[in-house]
Structure formats: C-alpha cells, structure tokens
Amino acid sequence: MRKKRLYWTLQILGWGVYFLANYALIISNPQELNSETQAIQRTELIIHSLLLFFVSHGILRKSIIKRAWVQININRVIPRLLAVIFAAALLVLVASLLLYSVFHEVYLKEAIFTEVVLPYLAYVVIYIIWTTVYFLYHYLESNNRSLKYEAAMNEMHLNQLKAQLNPHFIFNALNSMRALVDEEPKKAKIAITQLSNILRNSLITDKKRVVNFRSELNTVRDYLALEGIRFEERLKVKYSIDKQSDHFEVPPMMLQTLVENAIKHGVSNLMEGGLIEIATKVEDSVLSIRIKNSGQLVYGRKRPRERSGVGLVNTKERLMLIYGEEASFKMYNENDKFVVTEVRIPQRI
C-alpha cells in the first residue's frame, strides 16, 4: 500500500507541476491573445495533461510491470524501453493533433516542424525523464532492501547460534546418540549422519537468500528424527506435502525455526508429549505451509511462561524483506489442544 501511495503521489505531483507550469504560461499571455482563445488553451491543456498522465500509467508502467523490466539488466532493457517510449509519444502526438483539430484549423504542411517534430521530441524527452525516475526509484528500493536483507542475514546468523542450532539442541542430540552407541550402533550412525546434515546445511545456506523447499524439508526431517530419539514415543510426527511444493523456494532455516519453536514451547512442555504435523498446499502459485503442534498460545505466548524468542520475529522480518506484502505469517489456537502456524509464500520473488 505504501508503494502504491507513493507512486500516485509522484504521478500527481509530477504531472501537476507540468500542468501548472503551462497554465502559468497561458495566463501570462505573452502573445496577448483574447480571453476566448485563452479559455480554449486552458481546456486543451487540461485534456493534454490528462492524456500524458494516463499514457504514462496505462502504457509505460504496465509494459514495464508486465515484462518485469525492473528485474532485468538495464542494458538489455534500454532498446525495448525506448521503443515503448517512442510509441507512447507517437500516441500522445496523434491524440494531441486530433484534439487540436477540434478547436483549430490544422495546416501541417506550413508548420510541420513546430506542430509535429518539436512536440514529438518533447514527449519523448518527457517520457524518458518519467521512466528514468521510475527505474531510479525501483533501483534505490531494491538496493535498500538488499542492504536490509544483508543486515537481517547477519542478525539471523547470530540468532541461529542462539536459537536454531543452539548448544542445548546439540548437547541433547549428542547425549541421545551416546545412549545409542552401545545399545543400537546402527541407529547411532544414522543419528550422527542426520546431525552432520543439519550442521552442513546451516553452513551452506547461511548466506543464501532462499533455498529449495525440498532441501529445507529434508533438514527438518533430520531434525525431527534426532528429536524423536530424545522424546521417543512422546513425539509423533505427520507429513502431508504437496508435490508442487518442490517448485518453491523459502528462506533458509525458516521451517526448522518454526518446527523447533513448536517442540520447545509446545510438545516438550506436555507430560504425555504431543504431535507435530507439517502440511503444505499449492494454490494459485502460492505455497501454504501449515505446522500444527500440541500446545496452547496465551496472549501471544505458548505455555508455560517462556517467550517464543527471536526466531519468530526473524521469520516475519525475513518474509517481509524477501516477499514484501505478498507473503503472510500467522499463529493461532486451532482448539484447546493444538496451535497452528501458517505461512504463505508466493512462487515469484
């Protein structure tokens, strides 16, 4: 909403300045025209300004958005952008000449340079300025978002050491594996491999913007398998994964953060243990991730009185930085036994 508001503010402000500058020229009346002619000029100016405004919005902007030119290398875009600018300027010129013919007799042969060539060049220059401002805004916004993302990634790295792969988890995992070494050495080897996969994945994805959903899910499976050693029958896990989920990319460690939060503040606080259910669904190019766990939210916190920590805050921030308002995050009590965390992620970044 803020981007749209800014866009329309700049549009109205820019074309408003264009209108007022020309209006001031008309009322100054340097050619000493009569009042009737000035009235016609004012009417022409209003229609002409609106025409320039709507062509910039309906042709230039929509062409840029439809072809995603702001995401392509500028050197490749310039020739195509100029072609659209020349076409838009030609449309304005033709419409202006038709408008002019309504109020005046047209003698193009006598003044083709001043009535056709100069106005056309002026429209081209105006739209070049317009597209330059448009691309400059998106470049600055993209650069600003990248800087914010880098800062968030640095913060996330620190938080991972405290939250995602914290010493408590590693300590518990190693203790669980130690208990298996003598009794079930095969399971101990598998557990060591799973912990190794999690640690390696953390190092590999540390600086990545997004990772494939399947890769993230595999890490979570390893994580839950290790937790299953510790909780034994107290932890039940269910998966319901849409095959189309593999076509999506998600922020690294996001899913593990949510699952770890569900265990730490939900299942682990229940004497009888509980359920972790991970389900995904793809509709209209949007991936919906649903994590259901035993437990309850109380005033934004899970029982008992421990806070959810920085993991959820980071998850929301990263979703906003990467996907903007197209992504969503919410957590709520499904009933008096289960908490649900839902994340929606668009396919295109």
C-alpha positions as CSV (number, residue, x, y, z in Angstrom):
1,M,0.0,0.0,0.0
2,R,2.8,2.4,0.8
3,K,4.4,1.9,-2.6
4,K,1.1,2.5,-4.4
5,R,0.5,5.6,-2.4
6,L,4.0,6.9,-3.2
7,Y,3.6,6.1,-6.9
8,W,0.3,8.0,-7.2
9,T,1.7,10.9,-5.2
10,L,4.7,11.2,-7.5
11,Q,2.4,10.8,-10.6
12,I,0.0,13.5,-9.5
13,L,2.9,15.8,-8.3
14,G,4.9,15.4,-11.5
15,W,2.1,16.0,-13.9
16,G,0.7,18.6,-11.7
17,V,3.9,20.6,-12.0
18,Y,3.8,20.1,-15.8
19,F,0.2,21.4,-15.8
20,L,0.8,24.4,-13.5
21,A,3.9,25.5,-15.5
22,N,2.0,25.5,-18.8
23,Y,-1.0,27.1,-17.1
24,A,1.2,29.9,-15.8
25,L,2.4,30.5,-19.3
26,I,-1.1,30.7,-20.7
27,I,-2.3,33.2,-18.1
28,S,0.8,35.3,-18.5
29,N,-0.4,35.7,-22.1
30,P,2.9,36.7,-23.8
31,Q,1.2,36.6,-27.2
32,E,-1.6,38.9,-26.0
33,L,-4.4,36.5,-27.0
34,N,-8.1,37.3,-26.4
35,S,-10.0,35.7,-23.5
36,E,-11.8,33.2,-25.7
37,T,-8.5,31.8,-27.1
38,Q,-7.0,31.6,-23.6
39,A,-10.1,29.6,-22.5
40,I,-9.6,27.2,-25.4
41,Q,-5.9,26.8,-24.5
42,R,-6.8,26.1,-20.9
43,T,-9.2,23.4,-21.9
44,E,-6.6,21.9,-24.3
45,L,-4.0,21.9,-21.5
46,I,-6.3,20.0,-19.1
47,I,-7.1,17.3,-21.7
48,H,-3.5,17.2,-22.8
49,S,-2.1,16.8,-19.3
50,L,-4.6,14.0,-18.5
51,L,-3.6,12.3,-21.7
52,L,0.1,12.4,-20.8
53,F,-0.8,11.2,-17.3
54,F,-2.8,8.2,-18.5
55,V,-0.4,7.1,-21.2
56,S,2.4,7.1,-18.7
57,H,0.4,4.9,-16.3
58,G,-1.5,2.7,-18.8
59,I,1.2,2.1,-21.4
60,L,4.7,2.8,-19.9
61,R,4.1,1.5,-16.4
62,K,2.1,-1.5,-17.4
63,S,4.6,-2.5,-20.1
64,I,7.4,-2.3,-17.5
65,I,5.5,-4.4,-15.0
66,K,4.2,-7.0,-17.5
67,R,7.6,-7.7,-18.8
68,A,9.3,-7.4,-15.4
69,W,11.9,-5.0,-16.9
70,V,13.0,-3.6,-13.5
71,Q,14.3,-7.1,-12.7
72,I,16.3,-7.4,-16.0
73,N,19.8,-6.0,-16.7
74,I,19.3,-2.3,-17.7
75,N,21.5,-2.7,-20.8
76,R,19.1,-5.3,-22.2
77,V,16.0,-3.2,-21.3
78,I,17.0,0.1,-22.8
79,P,16.3,-0.7,-26.5
80,R,12.9,-2.2,-25.7
81,L,12.1,0.6,-23.3
82,L,12.9,3.3,-25.9
83,A,10.7,1.5,-28.5
84,V,7.8,1.8,-26.0
85,I,8.6,5.4,-25.2
86,F,8.6,6.3,-28.9
87,A,5.3,4.5,-29.4
88,A,3.8,6.2,-26.4
89,A,5.0,9.6,-27.6
90,L,3.5,9.0,-31.0
91,L,0.2,8.1,-29.5
92,V,0.2,11.3,-27.5
93,L,1.1,13.3,-30.6
94,V,-1.7,11.8,-32.7
95,A,-4.2,12.4,-29.9
96,S,-3.0,15.9,-29.5
97,L,-3.3,16.7,-33.2
98,L,-6.8,15.3,-33.2
99,L,-7.6,17.4,-30.1
100,Y,-6.0,20.5,-31.8
101,S,-8.2,19.9,-34.9
102,V,-11.3,20.2,-32.8
103,F,-10.5,23.8,-31.8
104,H,-8.4,25.0,-34.7
105,E,-7.8,24.6,-38.4
106,V,-4.7,22.4,-38.9
107,Y,-2.1,23.4,-41.5
108,L,0.6,20.8,-41.0
109,K,2.4,21.5,-44.3
110,E,3.0,25.0,-43.2
111,A,4.3,24.3,-39.7
112,I,5.2,20.6,-39.7
113,F,8.4,21.2,-37.6
114,T,6.8,23.3,-34.9
115,E,3.5,21.4,-34.8
116,V,4.7,17.8,-35.2
117,V,8.5,17.3,-34.9
118,L,9.1,19.5,-31.8
119,P,6.1,18.3,-29.8
120,Y,7.0,14.7,-30.6
121,L,10.6,15.2,-29.4
122,A,9.3,16.9,-26.3
123,Y,7.0,14.0,-25.5
124,V,9.9,11.6,-26.0
125,V,12.1,13.6,-23.6
126,I,9.3,13.9,-21.0
127,Y,8.7,10.1,-21.0
128,I,12.4,9.4,-20.9
129,I,12.6,11.5,-17.7
130,W,9.5,9.7,-16.4
131,T,11.0,6.2,-17.0
132,T,14.3,7.3,-15.5
133,V,12.7,8.4,-12.3
134,Y,10.6,5.2,-12.3
135,F,13.7,3.0,-12.7
136,L,15.7,5.0,-10.3
137,Y,13.1,4.6,-7.6
138,H,13.0,0.8,-8.1
139,Y,16.8,0.6,-8.1
140,L,17.1,2.6,-4.9
141,E,14.3,0.5,-3.3
142,S,16.0,-2.8,-4.4
143,N,19.4,-1.6,-3.1
144,N,17.8,-0.5,0.2
145,R,16.1,-3.9,0.5
146,S,19.3,-5.7,-0.2
147,L,21.1,-3.7,2.5
148,K,18.3,-4.5,4.9
149,Y,18.4,-8.2,3.9
150,E,22.2,-8.4,4.5
151,A,21.8,-6.8,7.9
152,A,19.0,-9.2,8.7
153,M,21.1,-12.2,7.5
154,N,23.9,-11.2,9.8
155,E,21.5,-10.9,12.7
156,M,19.9,-14.3,11.7
157,H,23.4,-15.9,11.8
158,L,23.8,-14.8,15.4
159,N,20.3,-15.9,16.3
160,Q,20.9,-19.3,14.7
161,L,23.7,-19.9,17.1
162,K,21.3,-19.0,20.0
163,A,18.0,-20.4,18.7
164,Q,18.2,-22.7,15.7
165,L,21.3,-24.7,16.3
166,N,21.8,-23.7,19.9
167,P,24.1,-25.6,22.3
168,H,21.2,-27.1,24.1
169,F,20.0,-28.9,20.9
170,I,23.5,-30.1,20.1
171,F,24.0,-31.2,23.7
172,N,20.7,-33.1,23.7
173,A,21.4,-34.7,20.3
174,L,24.9,-35.9,21.4
175,N,23.5,-37.3,24.6
176,S,20.9,-39.2,22.7
177,M,23.5,-40.6,20.3
178,R,25.8,-41.6,23.1
179,A,22.9,-43.6,24.6
180,L,22.5,-45.4,21.3
181,V,26.2,-46.2,20.7
182,D,26.2,-49.3,22.8
183,E,22.6,-50.4,22.5
184,E,21.8,-49.6,18.9
185,P,25.0,-48.7,17.0
186,K,23.3,-48.6,13.6
187,K,20.8,-46.0,14.8
188,A,23.7,-44.1,16.4
189,K,25.4,-43.9,13.0
190,I,22.2,-42.7,11.3
191,A,21.8,-40.1,14.0
192,I,25.3,-38.8,13.6
193,T,24.7,-38.5,9.8
194,Q,21.5,-36.6,10.5
195,L,23.2,-34.1,12.8
196,S,26.0,-33.7,10.3
197,N,23.5,-32.9,7.6
198,I,21.9,-30.3,9.8
199,L,25.2,-28.6,10.6
200,R,26.4,-28.8,7.0
201,N,23.1,-27.3,5.7
202,S,23.4,-24.5,8.2
203,L,26.8,-23.6,6.9
204,I,25.9,-23.9,3.2
205,T,22.6,-21.9,3.4
206,D,23.9,-19.3,5.9
207,K,24.4,-16.6,3.2
208,K,21.7,-17.7,0.7
209,R,18.6,-15.6,0.2
210,V,16.3,-18.6,-0.4
211,V,16.6,-22.3,-0.7
212,N,14.6,-25.0,-2.4
213,F,11.7,-26.2,-0.2
214,R,12.6,-29.8,-0.5
215,S,16.1,-29.2,0.8
216,E,14.6,-27.3,3.7
217,L,12.1,-30.1,4.4
218,N,14.9,-32.7,4.4
219,T,16.8,-30.7,7.1
220,V,13.6,-30.6,9.2
221,R,13.1,-34.4,8.8
222,D,16.7,-34.9,10.1
223,Y,16.0,-32.5,12.9
224,L,12.8,-34.3,13.9
225,A,14.4,-37.7,13.7
226,L,17.0,-36.5,16.2
227,E,14.4,-35.1,18.5
228,G,12.5,-38.4,18.1
229,I,15.4,-40.2,19.8
230,R,15.2,-37.9,22.8
231,F,11.4,-37.8,23.1
232,E,10.8,-41.4,21.9
233,E,7.0,-42.2,22.0
234,R,6.2,-38.7,23.3
235,L,6.8,-37.2,19.9
236,K,4.6,-38.1,17.0
237,V,5.2,-36.6,13.5
238,K,3.0,-36.4,10.5
239,Y,3.7,-35.1,7.0
240,S,1.3,-34.1,4.2
241,I,3.4,-32.5,1.5
242,D,2.0,-31.3,-1.8
243,K,4.3,-32.4,-4.6
244,Q,4.2,-29.0,-6.2
245,S,5.9,-27.6,-3.1
246,D,9.3,-28.6,-4.7
247,H,8.8,-25.7,-7.2
248,F,9.0,-23.1,-4.4
249,E,11.9,-21.5,-2.6
250,V,11.8,-20.5,1.1
251,P,14.1,-18.5,3.4
252,P,16.8,-20.9,4.8
253,M,16.2,-22.3,8.2
254,M,12.7,-20.9,8.3
255,L,10.8,-24.2,8.5
256,Q,13.3,-25.6,11.1
257,T,12.8,-22.5,13.2
258,L,9.1,-22.9,13.3
259,V,9.3,-26.6,14.0
260,E,11.8,-26.1,16.8
261,N,9.6,-23.4,18.2
262,A,6.7,-25.9,18.2
263,I,8.6,-28.5,20.0
264,K,10.3,-26.2,22.5
265,H,7.2,-24.3,23.5
266,G,4.6,-26.9,22.9
267,V,5.4,-30.7,22.8
268,S,8.3,-30.5,25.4
269,N,6.0,-28.9,28.0
270,L,3.5,-31.7,27.9
271,M,4.0,-34.7,30.1
272,E,2.4,-37.0,27.5
273,G,4.2,-35.4,24.7
274,G,2.4,-34.4,21.5
275,L,2.1,-34.1,17.8
276,I,3.9,-32.2,15.1
277,E,2.1,-32.1,11.8
278,I,3.7,-30.4,8.7
279,A,1.4,-29.9,5.7
280,T,1.8,-27.9,2.5
281,K,-0.6,-27.0,-0.2
282,V,-0.1,-25.1,-3.5
283,E,-2.9,-22.9,-4.9
284,D,-2.8,-20.0,-7.4
285,S,1.1,-20.0,-7.4
286,V,1.1,-19.6,-3.6
287,L,2.7,-22.2,-1.2
288,S,0.8,-22.6,2.1
289,I,2.8,-24.2,4.9
290,R,0.9,-25.3,7.9
291,I,2.6,-26.5,11.1
292,K,0.3,-27.9,13.7
293,N,1.5,-28.8,17.2
294,S,0.2,-29.8,20.6
295,G,0.1,-26.9,23.0
296,Q,-1.6,-23.5,23.5
297,L,-1.0,-19.9,22.8
298,V,-1.7,-17.5,25.7
299,Y,-1.6,-13.7,24.9
300,G,0.8,-14.4,22.0
301,R,2.9,-16.9,24.0
302,K,2.9,-20.6,24.4
303,R,2.5,-22.3,27.7
304,P,4.3,-22.2,30.0
305,R,5.6,-18.7,30.6
306,E,8.6,-18.9,28.3
307,R,8.7,-16.4,25.4
308,S,8.8,-17.7,21.8
309,G,12.1,-15.9,21.4
310,V,13.7,-14.2,18.5
311,G,13.1,-17.0,15.9
312,L,9.5,-16.0,15.1
313,V,10.4,-12.3,14.9
314,N,13.2,-13.0,12.5
315,T,10.9,-15.2,10.4
316,K,8.4,-12.5,10.0
317,E,11.1,-9.9,9.2
318,R,12.8,-12.1,6.6
319,L,9.4,-12.9,4.9
320,M,8.7,-9.2,4.6
321,L,12.2,-8.3,3.3
322,I,12.1,-11.1,0.6
323,Y,8.5,-11.2,-0.5
324,G,7.0,-7.9,0.8
325,E,3.3,-7.9,1.4
326,E,2.8,-11.0,-0.9
327,A,3.8,-13.3,2.0
328,S,1.9,-13.8,5.2
329,F,2.5,-15.3,8.7
330,K,0.1,-16.1,11.4
331,M,-0.1,-18.2,14.5
332,Y,-3.3,-19.2,16.4
333,N,-5.0,-21.7,18.6
334,E,-7.0,-24.2,16.4
335,N,-8.8,-25.5,19.5
336,D,-7.9,-26.2,23.2
337,K,-5.3,-28.8,22.2
338,F,-3.4,-27.5,19.2
339,V,-1.6,-24.4,17.9
340,V,-1.3,-23.8,14.2
341,T,1.4,-21.7,12.4
342,E,0.6,-20.8,8.8
343,V,3.0,-19.2,6.3
344,R,2.0,-18.3,2.7
345,I,4.8,-17.7,0.2
346,P,4.4,-16.6,-3.5
347,Q,6.2,-18.5,-6.2
348,R,7.9,-15.5,-7.7
349,I,10.2,-13.4,-5.7
